Amino acid sequence: MADKPQWEGLVYVDLFAGPGICVLKESGRRLPGSVLIAAHAPKPFRKIIACELDAQMASACEARLNAAGAGTRSHVLVGDCNERAAEIASLIPDRTLTLAFVDPTGLHAHFESIRTLTKGKQVDLLVLFADRIDIVRNVELYFRQTNSKLDLVLGPESDWRNRFAGVPRSVECICKFFVSNSGTK
């Protein structure tokens, strides 16, 4: 679709960019992270927008993007992607097709931030919903809290507590519930 005249290219957004390199714990093997994979995509992205909370990791990511030859078309922001969502969205040029990669290790990407990022834009989302990492361990706490991390992730209209009330409390049932209900608003 990017070759059609109504579009002016592709944009890649990574809300949890990290340092640009992944290191496997068992072997120590280093692999390119998602931002570097995007920088070397066969169909080049017109713009690469990366956000990373940790300033040191963001600096490493930026250096690796520069070394990969993507420095002129990349923008690395330091900070919480939820606090910078409007700024990230403003960096997405009009008339572009965007792929947003959202891969937090827990419940860190808020629904309203995703809404802000996609409003008025052509954005495809690839989202990791970290159910076994955070939700399973903390669901009872989130159930009792108002405005919990889970509320922020699922959004204000999710009504997840009422639907979750009758779910058996096993890892499999909790995961199945949240995976089958994660697309609701």
WOURSUL-V598046 format. One record per run of one state. SS is the DSSP state (2 for helix, 1 for strand, 0 for the rest). FROM is the first residue (numbers start at 1). TO is the last residue. If there is no record, write none. Layout:
[[SS FROM TO] [SS FROM TO]]
//
This chain:
[[0 1 9] [1 10 14] [0 15 20] [1 21 23] [0 24 29] [1 30 32] [0 33 33] [2 34 39] [0 40 46] [1 47 52] [0 53 54] [2 55 67] [0 68 70] [2 71 73] [1 74 78] [0 79 84] [2 85 91] [0 92 96] [1 97 102] [0 103 110] [2 111 118] [0 119 121] [1 122 127] [0 128 130] [2 131 144] [0 145 148] [2 149 154] [0 155 159] [2 160 164] [0 165 170] [2 171 181] [0 182 185]]
//
